[in-house]
Amino acid sequence: MVNHVVLDDRLINVYTFEDEIQNGLINISFHFKVTHEEYHEITTLLYKGTFDVQVPEKQMSFEGIIKNYATSITNLYEEGAVGDYFLSLIEVSK
């Protein structure tokens, strides 16, 4: 079971994880929680669009880009707010 994904040097605790190979490229999808306190750092990271991706529990490492992204909440500025995020990344073609 995968509990963590690392984007660049940011450890993200995940509560769902799937991976597959599509057209010879790694594709991963996962859900994670984002709190009010983490919101700015996470959104700044996601705006980059391209990441050094590591999945330690699967000994997986690749350069990936965002394939799909969704969130349950758009306003995490309120104290105590928590959002559910979904992120799908695909390996950059070599």
CORWO-V640533 format. One record per residue. N is the residue number from 0. RES is the residue in three letters. D_CENTER is the distance of its C-alpha to the mean C-alpha in whole Angstrom. Layout:
n:N res:RES d_center:D_CENTER
n:N res:RES d_center:D_CENTER
This chain:
n:0 res:MET d_center:16
n:1 res:VAL d_center:13
n:2 res:ASN d_center:12
n:3 res:HIS d_center:9
n:4 res:VAL d_center:7
n:5 res:VAL d_center:8
n:6 res:LEU d_center:7
n:7 res:ASP d_center:10
n:8 res:ASP d_center:12
n:9 res:ARG d_center:10
n:10 res:LEU d_center:9
n:11 res:ILE d_center:7
n:12 res:ASN d_center:9
n:13 res:VAL d_center:8
n:14 res:TYR d_center:11
n:15 res:THR d_center:11
n:16 res:PHE d_center:10
n:17 res:GLU d_center:12
n:18 res:ASP d_center:12
n:19 res:GLU d_center:15
n:20 res:ILE d_center:17
n:21 res:GLN d_center:18
n:22 res:ASN d_center:21
n:23 res:GLY d_center:20
n:24 res:LEU d_center:17
n:25 res:ILE d_center:14
n:26 res:ASN d_center:12
n:27 res:ILE d_center:9
n:28 res:SER d_center:7
n:29 res:PHE d_center:6
n:30 res:HIS d_center:7
n:31 res:PHE d_center:8
n:32 res:LYS d_center:10
n:33 res:VAL d_center:11
n:34 res:THR d_center:15
n:35 res:HIS d_center:17
n:36 res:GLU d_center:17
n:37 res:GLU d_center:13
n:38 res:TYR d_center:13
n:39 res:HIS d_center:15
n:40 res:GLU d_center:13
n:41 res:ILE d_center:9
n:42 res:THR d_center:11
n:43 res:THR d_center:13
n:44 res:LEU d_center:10
n:45 res:LEU d_center:8
n:46 res:TYR d_center:12
n:47 res:LYS d_center:12
n:48 res:GLY d_center:11
n:49 res:THR d_center:11
n:50 res:PHE d_center:9
n:51 res:ASP d_center:11
n:52 res:VAL d_center:9
n:53 res:GLN d_center:10
n:54 res:VAL d_center:11
n:55 res:PRO d_center:14
n:56 res:GLU d_center:15
n:57 res:LYS d_center:15
n:58 res:GLN d_center:16
n:59 res:MET d_center:14
n:60 res:SER d_center:13
n:61 res:PHE d_center:13
n:62 res:GLU d_center:13
n:63 res:GLY d_center:10
n:64 res:ILE d_center:10
n:65 res:ILE d_center:9
n:66 res:LYS d_center:11
n:67 res:ASN d_center:10
n:68 res:TYR d_center:9
n:69 res:ALA d_center:11
n:70 res:THR d_center:12
n:71 res:SER d_center:15
n:72 res:ILE d_center:16
n:73 res:THR d_center:17
n:74 res:ASN d_center:19
n:75 res:LEU d_center:17
n:76 res:TYR d_center:20
n:77 res:GLU d_center:22
n:78 res:GLU d_center:23
n:79 res:GLY d_center:21
n:80 res:ALA d_center:19
n:81 res:VAL d_center:16
n:82 res:GLY d_center:13
n:83 res:ASP d_center:11
n:84 res:TYR d_center:8
n:85 res:PHE d_center:7
n:86 res:LEU d_center:5
n:87 res:SER d_center:7
n:88 res:LEU d_center:7
n:89 res:ILE d_center:11
n:90 res:GLU d_center:13
n:91 res:VAL d_center:15
n:92 res:SER d_center:19
n:93 res:LYS d_center:21
